[in-house]
Amino acid sequence: MGQKAEKRTPLCVAPFVSIATWADGESIICCEDKGPEAGRLGLVSSMSELVNSEKMRTARKQFMRGEVPEGCRTCLDEATRQPTVHNYYQDKFRWQDVADAYDETTGNVSRTQYLLIALSNLCTYSCRMCFDKLSTRLNSDRHRMLGVEPIGYRRNDIDKVIDFIRANPIRIVTFHGGNPINEPRLLDVLNELSDDVSVEIISNGSTLSSGKTDIRPHLSRFERVHFNISLDGTRRTTEYVRVHSDFDNVFRHFNEVKALPNTTVNLHNTITNLNLFDLPSYYAMTLSGEFADADSISSYIATTPAVHRVSTLPPELRRLARERIEDFLRELDSVGEVTSEDAFGVKVIGARAYARNVLRRIDSVPYSPHLFARFLDLTRRTDAFYGVEPLPEYSSYFTTGATGSTGAAGFTAASDSSSPPRSQVTPPPTSQPAAPGAVAAKGVVVSHYSLELAEAPYGLAGPCPYTGERRFQVSECRFSWTAAYRQNCTAVTVRIQLNPDAGITAAEMATLRNTWETGIENKWSNRFVCTGPYGSSVITFDVQWVTSSPHHVVRVRRGPAQSDMTTWDTADNGDTAAHEFGHMLGNPDEYLDSSCPNRNPVSTGTVMDNETGPALQRHVNRICVSAPLTAEVFSIGLDLI
C-alpha cells in the first residue's frame, strides 16, 4: 500500500523539493505561501529542521491527499488564469524524480533540490508597496515618516545556509532580499555552489557589485543564470513607486546582464493601484520598447498590503483603468497569432493573461471608501515626505475644491480623465528564441530611536551605548573647520541653516533644498554598516533644514561660483552638496591641490575627490567607532557601494 501511495502525484510539488527563507529567518514552503511559518532559521541548529518541520510535513501529506493547505489556496486558484509560482514548480520538477525522497509515514523528505533564500534585508530602495522587513532603506524612511518600529540590518545565519547547500543536491538557488546583491556575503554562498546549479537572482537592478566586487565574473562559471529584475512601470512610474531608484541605471545594468552568454533576464512587476494606469505602457515597453530584449516577463497582482490592491479604486478610476487595459488588449489582438516558440510570443501570451486577470481583479470586491481614504492618506504623506508630485490619475483627489463625484473621506474625484495615446506593440524585426526553463515632511521631526535589546537572534543583540551631540575640530593643509552632527547609535542627524542672499526666491530655495537633500542622502545614507560582536546596524543620515540651533550655517549665493562647506550657490547640484556634507562629518578633500603637497590620499575618485564619485566606508568609520555595538573593540563594517 505504501508503494502505491507514493506513486500518486501531489497537487503541488513545492514542499517536497524546496524551502524558502526570508531575511528575518522566517521560513515557508515557497515565496507565495501565505500560511504560518515553518520556523525561523535563527532558532534551529540546521536548515534541515525547517525542511522537515511540522508545517512542511503536514503540507506534504495534504497535497498527497489532494487537499490544498490554507496558505496555498490563492496561488493554485490564480494558476488557472495566469502563470504563478505553482506553474514554475510543475515545470522545473517531475514527481518521479522526487518521490523516492519522500517518506509517506513521517512526511519527511531526505533531500532538498531548491533553495530560496534572502541572505539579508539590505536594500537601497524604498518601494511604496513593499514591507519594512524586506528593505533597510524603506524601514529607515518609514521610521522617520510614519514612526514605524525600526528594524535595522538583519542577516541570516549564512554559515547554516552554506552547510545546508553542502548536504543537499541543490539544483536551483533563488536569491531574494532585500536586494541580494547588496549583501556582501552573497559571494560566499555563490562559491559553494557547483557549476551545474541554476542561479536565479531577484534584484532591483540598482547594482551589479556585491560590496566592491563585480558579481558577473563569479556568475560566468554557472551553466545557467537567470536574472529577475523588478521594474514597476515606465520611467515616471518606476521612479515614483520605487523611491530612490534610477531608471537609466537599471536599464544599463539590464543590458550588462543581457550581455552574459549564460544569462537570461526576466522583468517582473508587482501590479498595484500605483502602477495600474501605466500597465499598458509598461507591457509595450517590454514587448517592443526599451526593454524588448528581455527574455520573459512576469507579473504579480498584489493582495497585500490591502491599501495597494487594484480593487481599492472608486468607480470612476475603475472605469478609467478598464478602458486603458481593454485598449491595450485590442492592440495585442492586432499583433496577430503568436506562439511560445520565441520570446516575443511568450511575452505577448503572458501580458495578455496578466492584463485579463487584472480586469477581473479590479471589480473583484465592492468599493470601500474607507480603504481608498487610507490609500490617499498614505500616498499624500509619502509624496510630501519625498517631495514629489502625485501621479496624474490621483492629483485631483488632493486638490481642494476639485469638481466631480464625491470620493472618500472628503476627497473629491475628477469627473473624467483623458487617457494618453495607446502604446503601439509591434513584433521586433527578429524574434528571440524562447528562454530556457522630501522637504515638506521635515516640519514634523520624529526623534531617532535608541536601539533596545532585540529578540535574538534576528536583530541587534544589545543596546547602543552612544547618543548625543558630536562636535570636533578638523585641520588639513591650510584649512580648518568644525565637524558637527547629532548621533543616536548609527542614526546621524545634521541640522543645516541655509541663509540665502537677497534676490533668491523662496521657490528657488525650495527646489534647492530638495535637490541637495536628495543628493546628500542618496550618496551617504543606508550604504554602510557598523558591525560588532553585539550585532550590526545600517548607518542612516537625516538632513534637516532648520532656522535655529543648527550644526552648520551655510550662505546661499547666486551661482555659479566657487563653493565650500559654509558657502553654496544656486548652481550647485546634489553631488556638490554631498561633497560639502562630507566636510560636515569631518572628512577632508581628496583632490590634488598644489598648495597642499602633503595631502594623502588624493585622486581617489570618491565624493571627496571629484564629487560625482561614491562615499566609502572609511568616510564614516568615525560613526562606527563612536557608536559601538559592544563595550570592547569594534569591527568596522562593509562598503555597500
KEGULUM-700586 format. One line per field, with one value per residue (C-alpha): x, y, z; residue number from 1. Coordinates in Angstrom, 1 decimal, always signed. Example, Ala and Ser with C-alpha at 12.3 -4.5 7.8 and 13.67 -1.06 7.14 Angstrom:
2
x	+12.3, +13.7
y	-4.5, -1.1
z	+7.8, +7.1
k	1, 2
REM end
This chain:
641
x	+0.0, +2.9, +4.5, +1.2, +0.6, +4.0, +3.2, +0.3, +1.1, +0.7, -1.3, +1.9, +5.5, +6.8, +7.0, +8.7, +11.7, +12.1, +12.4, +12.1, +13.6, +13.0, +15.6, +14.3, +14.8, +11.1, +10.8, +7.9, +7.2, +7.8, +7.6, +3.8, +3.0, +0.5, +0.2, +2.0, +5.8, +7.7, +10.1, +13.0, +16.5, +18.0, +16.1, +17.2, +20.6, +20.3, +18.0, +17.1, +14.9, +12.9, +12.6, +11.0, +9.1, +5.6, +4.2, +6.2, +5.3, +1.6, +1.6, +3.1, +0.5, -2.3, -1.1, -0.7, -4.4, -5.5, -6.1, -4.8, -3.1, -4.7, -1.6, -1.5, -5.1, -4.6, -1.6, -3.3, -6.5, -4.6, -2.7, -6.0, -5.9, -2.2, +1.2, +2.1, +4.8, +2.9, +3.5, +7.2, +7.4, +5.4, +7.8, +11.0, +10.4, +9.0, +7.4, +9.0, +12.4, +11.3, +9.1, +11.9, +13.0, +9.5, +8.6, +4.8, +4.7, +6.5, +6.0, +9.8, +12.0, +15.6, +16.9, +16.1, +16.7, +15.6, +16.6, +15.0, +17.0, +17.1, +20.6, +19.7, +17.3, +19.9, +18.2, +18.8, +15.2, +12.0, +9.3, +5.9, +4.1, +7.0, +7.2, +9.5, +11.2, +12.4, +14.3, +16.6, +16.1, +12.3, +12.2, +14.5, +12.4, +9.1, +10.6, +11.2, +8.0, +5.4, +7.2, +7.1, +9.2, +12.9, +14.2, +17.7, +20.0, +19.2, +21.3, +20.5, +23.0, +24.8, +27.1, +23.9, +22.9, +26.3, +26.2, +22.7, +24.0, +26.9, +24.5, +21.9, +21.9, +20.8, +19.7, +18.4, +19.1, +17.0, +18.4, +15.9, +16.0, +16.3, +18.4, +20.6, +23.5, +23.8, +24.7, +28.5, +28.3, +26.5, +29.8, +30.5, +27.3, +27.9, +31.3, +29.7, +27.5, +28.5, +28.8, +25.7, +23.4, +20.9, +21.4, +18.4, +18.8, +15.8, +17.2, +16.0, +18.7, +20.4, +23.9, +26.0, +28.5, +28.4, +30.5, +33.1, +33.2, +31.5, +29.5, +29.5, +32.8, +31.5, +28.4, +30.2, +31.0, +27.4, +25.6, +22.6, +21.9, +18.5, +18.2, +14.8, +14.8, +11.9, +10.6, +7.2, +6.5, +7.9, +10.3, +8.0, +6.0, +9.0, +10.9, +7.7, +6.8, +10.4, +11.7, +15.4, +15.6, +17.3, +15.6, +18.6, +20.9, +18.5, +18.5, +22.3, +22.5, +19.8, +21.9, +25.1, +23.4, +22.0, +25.5, +26.4, +26.3, +24.9, +22.2, +18.5, +16.6, +13.1, +11.3, +8.9, +6.4, +4.1, +0.7, -0.9, -3.1, +0.0, +1.2, -2.1, -2.7, +0.8, +0.4, -0.3, +2.7, +4.9, +4.0, +4.5, +8.0, +8.8, +7.5, +8.8, +10.3, +13.5, +13.3, +12.2, +15.4, +14.1, +13.7, +10.5, +8.1, +6.1, +3.6, +2.2, -1.1, -0.6, -3.1, -1.1, -0.9, -4.6, -4.4, -2.5, -4.9, -6.2, -9.7, -9.4, -10.3, -13.6, -16.0, -14.6, -11.0, -12.0, -13.7, -10.6, -8.3, -10.6, -10.6, -6.9, -6.3, -9.1, -7.5, -4.2, -5.7, -7.1, -3.6, -2.3, -5.0, -3.9, -0.4, -1.8, -1.2, +1.8, +3.3, +5.5, +8.3, +10.0, +10.5, +8.2, +5.3, +5.9, +5.8, +2.6, +0.9, +1.9, +0.9, -2.5, -3.1, -1.9, -4.0, -7.1, -6.6, -6.2, -9.5, -11.1, -9.4, -10.4, -14.1, -13.5, -14.8, -17.2, -15.7, -14.6, -14.5, -12.7, -9.9, -9.5, -9.3, -6.5, -4.7, -5.0, -3.8, -0.7, +0.0, -0.3, +2.1, +4.6, +4.6, +5.1, +8.0, +9.8, +8.9, +7.3, +4.1, +1.3, +0.5, -1.8, -4.7, -4.8, -3.8, -7.4, -8.1, -5.6, -6.9, -9.1, -12.4, -11.9, -15.1, -16.5, -18.1, -17.6, -14.7, -13.7, -13.4, -13.7, -11.6, -13.2, -12.7, -12.4, -15.4, -13.2, -9.5, -8.2, -6.1, -2.8, -2.3, -2.4, +1.1, +1.9, +3.0, +4.9, +7.0, +10.8, +12.4, +13.9, +12.2, +14.5, +14.5, +12.4, +14.5, +15.0, +13.4, +11.2, +11.2, +7.5, +7.6, +10.5, +8.2, +7.4, +10.6, +10.4, +13.1, +15.6, +15.5, +17.9, +18.4, +16.9, +17.6, +16.1, +14.6, +17.6, +18.8, +17.0, +18.1, +20.7, +21.6, +22.4, +21.7, +23.7, +25.6, +26.1, +23.7, +24.2, +25.8, +29.2, +31.4, +35.2, +37.9, +39.4, +42.6, +44.0, +46.6, +45.7, +42.1, +40.4, +36.7, +34.3, +32.5, +29.2, +26.1, +23.8, +24.3, +22.0, +23.9, +24.1, +21.4, +23.0, +21.1, +22.7, +20.9, +21.7, +20.6, +20.5, +20.8, +20.0, +21.3, +18.8, +17.1, +17.0, +13.3, +11.5, +10.6, +14.3, +15.2, +12.5, +13.9, +17.5, +16.6, +15.0, +18.0, +20.6, +18.9, +18.2, +21.9, +23.2, +21.0, +21.3, +25.1, +25.5, +22.5, +21.7, +25.0, +27.2, +27.0, +28.6, +29.2, +30.3, +30.0, +26.6, +25.2, +25.0, +23.3, +22.9, +24.1, +21.5, +21.9, +19.0, +19.4, +17.2, +16.8, +16.4, +16.1, +17.6, +20.0, +22.0, +25.0, +26.1, +25.2, +25.5, +25.3, +23.5, +24.5, +23.7, +25.8, +27.8, +30.6, +33.2, +31.5, +32.9, +31.4, +29.8, +29.1, +26.9, +25.3, +22.2, +24.1, +25.3, +23.8, +23.3, +26.8, +28.3, +26.1, +27.1, +30.8, +30.3, +28.3, +31.3, +33.2, +30.5, +31.1, +34.8, +36.2, +39.0, +39.3, +41.0, +41.7, +45.1, +46.0, +49.4, +49.1, +48.7, +51.6, +51.3, +47.7, +47.0, +45.1, +44.5, +42.8, +40.7, +37.6, +35.4, +32.9, +35.7, +37.7, +35.6, +32.1, +30.4, +32.2, +30.8, +31.3, +33.2, +33.1, +36.3, +34.4, +32.0, +34.3, +34.2, +30.4, +31.1, +33.9, +31.6, +28.6, +30.0, +27.7, +30.0, +31.9, +35.2, +37.0, +34.8, +34.9, +34.4, +31.6, +31.3, +31.1, +27.8, +28.6
y	+0.0, +2.3, +2.0, +2.6, +5.7, +7.1, +6.8, +9.2, +12.7, +15.6, +18.7, +20.7, +19.5, +22.6, +21.3, +18.2, +19.9, +23.4, +25.7, +29.4, +31.8, +35.5, +38.0, +37.7, +33.9, +33.2, +30.0, +28.8, +26.5, +28.9, +32.7, +32.5, +30.6, +32.7, +30.2, +30.0, +29.8, +26.6, +28.0, +30.5, +29.9, +31.6, +29.2, +25.9, +24.2, +23.5, +24.3, +20.6, +21.1, +23.6, +21.4, +18.6, +20.9, +20.0, +22.6, +21.1, +17.5, +18.4, +20.3, +17.3, +14.9, +17.3, +17.6, +13.8, +13.5, +16.0, +18.8, +22.3, +23.9, +27.2, +29.2, +27.8, +28.4, +31.8, +30.6, +27.5, +29.4, +32.1, +29.4, +28.6, +32.1, +33.2, +31.7, +31.6, +30.0, +26.7, +26.6, +27.2, +24.2, +22.0, +22.9, +22.5, +19.3, +16.0, +14.0, +10.8, +12.4, +13.4, +10.6, +8.4, +11.1, +11.3, +9.1, +8.8, +7.6, +10.6, +13.2, +13.8, +14.3, +13.2, +15.8, +19.3, +20.4, +24.0, +26.8, +30.2, +32.4, +36.0, +36.5, +39.8, +42.8, +45.2, +47.3, +50.9, +51.4, +52.4, +50.7, +52.0, +48.7, +46.7, +45.6, +47.1, +43.8, +43.5, +46.7, +48.6, +51.8, +51.6, +50.9, +53.8, +56.1, +54.9, +55.3, +58.9, +59.4, +57.3, +56.4, +52.7, +50.4, +50.4, +47.0, +47.7, +45.4, +41.7, +39.0, +35.3, +32.8, +32.3, +29.6, +27.5, +28.2, +27.0, +23.8, +23.1, +23.5, +21.1, +18.5, +18.6, +18.0, +21.6, +22.1, +25.7, +28.6, +31.8, +34.7, +37.3, +40.0, +42.9, +43.3, +40.2, +41.8, +44.4, +41.6, +41.3, +37.6, +36.7, +35.7, +33.3, +31.4, +31.5, +30.0, +26.9, +26.1, +23.6, +24.7, +22.9, +24.7, +27.2, +30.5, +32.9, +36.4, +38.6, +42.1, +45.7, +46.3, +49.0, +47.4, +44.5, +44.8, +42.9, +45.0, +46.3, +43.1, +42.9, +39.7, +39.0, +37.1, +34.9, +34.1, +33.1, +29.6, +28.5, +26.5, +28.8, +32.2, +33.8, +37.5, +38.7, +42.5, +44.2, +47.1, +48.6, +50.7, +53.2, +55.8, +58.2, +55.4, +53.3, +56.2, +57.2, +53.7, +52.5, +55.6, +56.3, +54.3, +55.4, +54.2, +54.8, +52.9, +49.9, +49.9, +50.0, +47.0, +45.2, +45.5, +44.5, +41.3, +40.5, +40.5, +37.5, +34.4, +32.1, +34.5, +35.2, +38.1, +38.3, +41.6, +41.4, +43.9, +44.0, +45.3, +47.8, +50.8, +52.9, +51.5, +50.1, +53.0, +52.7, +48.9, +49.1, +51.3, +49.1, +46.0, +47.8, +48.8, +45.2, +43.9, +46.4, +49.3, +49.9, +46.5, +44.4, +42.3, +40.8, +37.0, +36.9, +38.9, +38.1, +40.0, +39.6, +41.3, +42.5, +41.3, +42.8, +45.4, +45.9, +49.7, +48.9, +46.4, +47.4, +46.9, +49.9, +52.2, +54.1, +53.6, +56.4, +55.2, +51.6, +52.6, +54.5, +51.6, +49.2, +51.4, +51.6, +47.9, +46.9, +49.2, +47.5, +44.1, +45.2, +46.3, +42.9, +41.2, +43.3, +41.8, +38.6, +35.0, +34.3, +31.1, +30.2, +29.3, +32.7, +35.2, +37.8, +35.3, +34.1, +37.7, +38.5, +35.5, +36.4, +40.1, +39.1, +36.7, +39.2, +42.0, +39.9, +38.8, +42.5, +43.3, +40.6, +41.7, +45.4, +44.6, +41.6, +43.3, +46.2, +49.6, +50.6, +54.4, +53.8, +51.7, +54.3, +57.1, +55.2, +54.8, +58.5, +59.5, +57.2, +58.4, +62.1, +61.6, +59.7, +62.2, +65.0, +63.2, +62.6, +66.0, +64.5, +65.3, +62.7, +60.5, +62.4, +59.9, +60.8, +64.5, +65.8, +63.8, +66.0, +69.3, +71.4, +72.1, +69.7, +69.0, +65.6, +62.7, +62.7, +60.4, +59.0, +60.9, +64.4, +63.8, +64.6, +62.9, +64.4, +63.6, +62.4, +61.9, +61.6, +58.6, +59.0, +57.7, +53.9, +52.3, +50.6, +47.0, +45.6, +42.4, +43.0, +42.6, +39.3, +37.4, +36.0, +32.3, +31.5, +31.5, +28.1, +26.9, +65.0, +68.6, +69.0, +66.2, +67.7, +70.1, +67.2, +65.5, +62.0, +61.5, +58.8, +55.8, +54.4, +50.8, +48.5, +44.8, +42.9, +39.5, +37.3, +36.3, +38.4, +41.9, +43.7, +41.7, +44.6, +48.2, +51.0, +53.0, +56.2, +59.0, +62.8, +65.8, +65.4, +68.4, +68.3, +70.3, +69.2, +70.6, +69.7, +71.5, +75.3, +74.5, +74.1, +73.7, +72.3, +69.0, +68.6, +66.4, +64.5, +60.8, +58.2, +55.0, +54.7, +57.2, +60.6, +63.9, +67.0, +70.3, +72.9, +76.5, +78.0, +81.8, +82.9, +86.2, +88.9, +88.1, +84.3, +83.4, +81.1, +78.9, +78.6, +77.7, +75.0, +73.4, +73.7, +72.1, +69.1, +68.8, +69.0, +66.7, +64.0, +64.3, +64.0, +61.2, +59.1, +59.2, +58.8, +57.1, +53.4, +52.5, +51.4, +49.0, +49.1, +45.6, +44.2, +41.2, +42.5, +42.8, +45.1, +48.3, +50.3, +53.9, +56.5, +60.2, +62.6, +66.2, +68.7, +72.3, +74.4, +78.1, +77.7, +75.5, +74.5, +72.3, +74.3, +77.7, +77.9, +81.1, +80.5, +83.0, +83.3, +81.0, +79.7, +80.4, +78.5, +76.6, +75.4, +74.0, +77.3, +78.9, +77.2, +78.7, +78.3, +76.3, +73.6, +70.2, +67.2, +65.9, +69.2, +69.3, +65.7, +66.7, +69.6, +67.4, +65.1, +68.0, +68.5, +64.9, +65.6, +64.4, +66.4, +66.9, +64.2, +66.1, +67.3, +70.8, +72.3, +74.3, +71.0, +68.8, +66.6, +65.7, +62.0, +60.3, +62.1, +61.3, +58.7, +59.1, +59.4, +62.0, +63.9, +64.0, +64.7, +65.0, +62.6, +59.6, +57.5, +57.8, +54.9, +53.1, +54.9, +58.2, +57.0, +54.9, +57.6, +56.9, +53.3, +54.0, +56.3, +54.0, +50.7, +47.7, +46.3, +47.9, +46.5, +46.6, +47.3, +45.8, +48.3, +47.4, +46.9, +49.1, +48.8, +50.8
z	+0.0, +0.9, -2.5, -4.3, -2.2, -3.1, -6.8, -6.5, -7.8, -5.3, -6.3, -5.9, -5.7, -3.9, -0.2, -1.4, -3.1, -1.6, +1.4, +1.3, +4.0, +4.4, +5.7, +9.3, +9.2, +8.7, +6.6, +4.5, +1.6, -1.2, -1.8, -2.4, +0.8, +2.8, +5.7, +9.0, +9.1, +9.2, +11.8, +12.0, +10.8, +13.8, +16.2, +14.8, +14.6, +10.9, +7.9, +7.7, +10.8, +8.9, +5.8, +8.0, +10.4, +11.4, +8.9, +6.0, +6.8, +7.1, +3.8, +2.0, +3.4, +2.4, -1.1, -1.4, -0.3, -2.9, -0.3, -0.5, +2.6, +3.5, +2.6, -0.9, -2.0, -3.6, -5.7, -7.0, -7.8, -9.7, -11.6, -13.5, -15.0, -15.3, -14.6, -10.9, -8.7, -8.9, -12.6, -12.0, -9.8, -12.1, -15.0, -13.1, -11.1, -12.1, -9.3, -10.5, -9.7, -6.3, -5.0, -3.7, -1.2, +0.4, +3.4, +3.4, +7.0, +8.6, +5.9, +5.8, +2.8, +2.7, +0.3, -1.0, -4.5, -4.5, -2.1, -2.0, +0.4, +1.5, +2.9, +4.4, +4.1, +2.7, +0.0, -1.2, -2.5, -0.7, -2.8, -1.7, -1.8, -0.1, +3.5, +6.2, +7.0, +3.4, +3.0, +5.3, +3.3, +3.4, +7.1, +7.8, +5.7, +7.3, +10.7, +10.1, +8.1, +10.0, +13.2, +12.5, +14.6, +13.5, +12.3, +11.1, +9.3, +9.6, +8.1, +8.2, +9.5, +6.3, +7.6, +8.2, +4.6, +3.4, +5.5, +4.0, +0.4, +1.1, +2.5, -0.3, -4.1, -4.8, -8.4, -8.2, -5.8, -5.9, -4.1, -3.0, -0.3, +0.2, -2.8, -2.6, -4.5, -1.7, +0.7, +0.8, +1.7, -1.4, -3.0, -0.1, -0.9, -4.7, -4.2, -2.5, -5.5, -8.1, -11.8, -12.8, -10.4, -11.9, -10.1, -10.0, -8.6, -7.9, -8.0, -8.2, -10.9, -8.9, -8.9, -10.1, -7.3, -4.0, -1.6, -4.0, -6.2, -9.6, -9.4, -13.2, -13.3, -10.4, -12.4, -15.6, -14.4, -13.9, -16.5, -16.3, -14.6, -14.5, -13.5, -12.4, -12.4, -10.7, -12.7, -11.9, -14.9, -17.4, -16.2, -14.3, -12.6, -11.7, -10.1, -8.3, -7.0, -6.4, -4.5, -4.8, -8.0, -11.2, -14.3, -16.5, -14.1, -14.1, -17.9, -18.0, -15.7, -17.7, -20.8, -19.0, -17.6, -21.0, -22.4, -20.3, -22.5, -19.8, -18.6, -19.3, -17.9, -16.8, -16.0, -13.1, -11.9, -8.9, -10.0, -7.6, -7.7, -8.1, -11.4, -12.7, -15.2, -16.6, -17.1, -20.9, -21.5, -19.3, -21.2, -24.5, -23.3, -22.5, -25.9, -28.4, -26.4, -24.4, -22.6, -25.6, -25.3, -22.0, -22.4, -20.4, -18.2, -15.1, -13.0, -9.5, -8.6, -5.1, -2.4, +0.5, +1.8, +1.3, +0.6, -2.6, -4.2, -7.6, -6.2, -3.8, -6.7, -6.7, -9.7, -11.9, -11.6, -12.1, -15.3, -16.5, -15.7, -17.5, -20.6, -20.8, -20.3, -22.8, -25.4, -24.7, -25.2, -28.5, -29.5, -28.6, -30.7, -33.7, -33.4, -34.8, -33.8, -31.7, -30.3, -27.4, -29.8, -29.4, -26.6, -28.2, -28.3, -24.8, -23.6, -25.5, -24.2, -20.7, -20.9, -22.3, -19.4, -16.8, -18.2, -18.3, -14.8, -13.7, -15.3, -13.2, -10.0, -10.4, -9.7, -7.5, -4.4, -3.7, -3.5, +0.1, +0.6, +3.9, +2.3, -0.5, +2.0, +3.8, +0.5, -0.3, +3.2, +2.9, -0.6, +0.4, +3.4, +1.3, -1.6, +0.9, +2.7, -0.6, -2.1, -5.3, -7.2, -7.1, -10.1, -12.6, -12.1, -8.4, -8.4, -8.4, -5.2, -3.4, -4.9, -2.6, -4.3, -7.2, -9.1, -9.8, -7.9, -4.2, -3.2, +0.2, +3.4, +2.0, -1.1, -4.5, -7.7, -11.1, -13.3, -16.2, -17.0, -20.5, -21.5, -23.1, -26.7, -26.8, -26.8, -30.0, -29.7, -32.7, -33.0, -33.1, -36.5, -35.4, -32.6, -29.9, -29.1, -26.1, -22.9, -21.3, -18.4, +0.9, +2.3, +3.2, +5.8, +7.7, +9.6, +12.0, +13.2, +14.5, +17.0, +16.1, +18.3, +20.8, +19.9, +22.6, +23.3, +20.3, +20.3, +19.4, +17.0, +14.3, +15.2, +17.2, +20.2, +22.6, +23.3, +21.7, +24.3, +22.3, +21.7, +21.8, +20.0, +18.4, +17.7, +16.9, +15.1, +11.9, +10.3, +6.9, +4.9, +5.2, +6.1, +9.5, +10.4, +13.0, +12.2, +14.0, +14.0, +16.3, +16.6, +18.0, +17.6, +13.8, +13.1, +12.3, +12.0, +10.6, +11.1, +8.4, +8.4, +4.8, +4.6, +1.0, -0.4, -1.3, -4.6, -4.2, -4.1, -1.7, -4.7, -5.7, -2.2, -2.0, -5.2, -3.9, -0.6, -2.3, -4.8, -2.0, +0.5, -2.2, -3.4, +0.2, +1.4, -1.8, -1.5, +2.2, +3.8, +4.0, +2.3, +5.2, +8.1, +11.5, +12.8, +16.1, +18.5, +19.6, +16.1, +13.1, +12.2, +9.0, +9.1, +8.2, +7.6, +8.1, +6.7, +8.5, +7.2, +10.3, +11.2, +14.7, +16.6, +13.5, +13.4, +10.3, +8.8, +5.0, +3.0, -0.4, -3.1, -6.8, -8.9, -10.5, -8.0, -6.0, -3.1, +0.2, +3.3, +4.5, +1.2, -1.5, -4.6, -6.7, -9.4, -7.0, -7.7, -5.3, -5.8, -4.7, -1.6, -0.9, -1.1, +1.3, +3.6, +3.8, +5.3, +7.9, +9.0, +9.3, +6.0, +4.2, +0.5, -1.6, -4.8, -6.0, -4.8, -5.5, -2.3, -0.3, -1.4, +1.6, +1.1, +1.3, -0.2, -3.4, -6.8, -5.1, -7.4, -4.3, -3.3, -1.5, -4.7, -7.8, -6.1, -8.6, -7.0, -4.1, -0.4, +1.1, +4.4, +5.6, +5.3, +8.0, +10.2, +12.8, +13.2, +13.9, +16.4, +18.4, +18.1, +19.3, +19.5, +22.1, +25.0, +23.7, +20.4, +17.4, +13.9, +11.1, +8.7, +4.9, +1.8, +0.1, -3.0
k	1, 2, 3, 4, 5, 6, 7, 8, 9, 10, 11, 12, 13, 14, 15, 16, 17, 18, 19, 20, 21, 22, 23, 24, 25, 26, 27, 28, 29, 30, 31, 32, 33, 34, 35, 36, 37, 38, 39, 40, 41, 42, 43, 44, 45, 46, 47, 48, 49, 50, 51, 52, 53, 54, 55, 56, 57, 58, 59, 60, 61, 62, 63, 64, 65, 66, 67, 68, 69, 70, 71, 72, 73, 74, 75, 76, 77, 78, 79, 80, 81, 82, 83, 84, 85, 86, 87, 88, 89, 90, 91, 92, 93, 94, 95, 96, 97, 98, 99, 100, 101, 102, 103, 104, 105, 106, 107, 108, 109, 110, 111, 112, 113, 114, 115, 116, 117, 118, 119, 120, 121, 122, 123, 124, 125, 126, 127, 128, 129, 130, 131, 132, 133, 134, 135, 136, 137, 138, 139, 140, 141, 142, 143, 144, 145, 146, 147, 148, 149, 150, 151, 152, 153, 154, 155, 156, 157, 158, 159, 160, 161, 162, 163, 164, 165, 166, 167, 168, 169, 170, 171, 172, 173, 174, 175, 176, 177, 178, 179, 180, 181, 182, 183, 184, 185, 186, 187, 188, 189, 190, 191, 192, 193, 194, 195, 196, 197, 198, 199, 200, 201, 202, 203, 204, 205, 206, 207, 208, 209, 210, 211, 212, 213, 214, 215, 216, 217, 218, 219, 220, 221, 222, 223, 224, 225, 226, 227, 228, 229, 230, 231, 232, 233, 234, 235, 236, 237, 238, 239, 240, 241, 242, 243, 244, 245, 246, 247, 248, 249, 250, 251, 252, 253, 254, 255, 256, 257, 258, 259, 260, 261, 262, 263, 264, 265, 266, 267, 268, 269, 270, 271, 272, 273, 274, 275, 276, 277, 278, 279, 280, 281, 282, 283, 284, 285, 286, 287, 288, 289, 290, 291, 292, 293, 294, 295, 296, 297, 298, 299, 300, 301, 302, 303, 304, 305, 306, 307, 308, 309, 310, 311, 312, 313, 314, 315, 316, 317, 318, 319, 320, 321, 322, 323, 324, 325, 326, 327, 328, 329, 330, 331, 332, 333, 334, 335, 336, 337, 338, 339, 340, 341, 342, 343, 344, 345, 346, 347, 348, 349, 350, 351, 352, 353, 354, 355, 356, 357, 358, 359, 360, 361, 362, 363, 364, 365, 366, 367, 368, 369, 370, 371, 372, 373, 374, 375, 376, 377, 378, 379, 380, 381, 382, 383, 384, 385, 386, 387, 388, 389, 390, 391, 392, 393, 394, 395, 396, 397, 398, 399, 400, 401, 402, 403, 404, 405, 406, 407, 408, 409, 410, 411, 412, 413, 414, 415, 416, 417, 418, 419, 420, 421, 422, 423, 424, 425, 426, 427, 428, 429, 430, 431, 432, 433, 434, 435, 436, 437, 438, 439, 440, 441, 442, 443, 444, 445, 446, 447, 448, 449, 450, 451, 452, 453, 454, 455, 456, 457, 458, 459, 460, 461, 462, 463, 464, 465, 466, 467, 468, 469, 470, 471, 472, 473, 474, 475, 476, 477, 478, 479, 480, 481, 482, 483, 484, 485, 486, 487, 488, 489, 490, 491, 492, 493, 494, 495, 496, 497, 498, 499, 500, 501, 502, 503, 504, 505, 506, 507, 508, 509, 510, 511, 512, 513, 514, 515, 516, 517, 518, 519, 520, 521, 522, 523, 524, 525, 526, 527, 528, 529, 530, 531, 532, 533, 534, 535, 536, 537, 538, 539, 540, 541, 542, 543, 544, 545, 546, 547, 548, 549, 550, 551, 552, 553, 554, 555, 556, 557, 558, 559, 560, 561, 562, 563, 564, 565, 566, 567, 568, 569, 570, 571, 572, 573, 574, 575, 576, 577, 578, 579, 580, 581, 582, 583, 584, 585, 586, 587, 588, 589, 590, 591, 592, 593, 594, 595, 596, 597, 598, 599, 600, 601, 602, 603, 604, 605, 606, 607, 608, 609, 610, 611, 612, 613, 614, 615, 616, 617, 618, 619, 620, 621, 622, 623, 624, 625, 626, 627, 628, 629, 630, 631, 632, 633, 634, 635, 636, 637, 638, 639, 640, 641
REM end
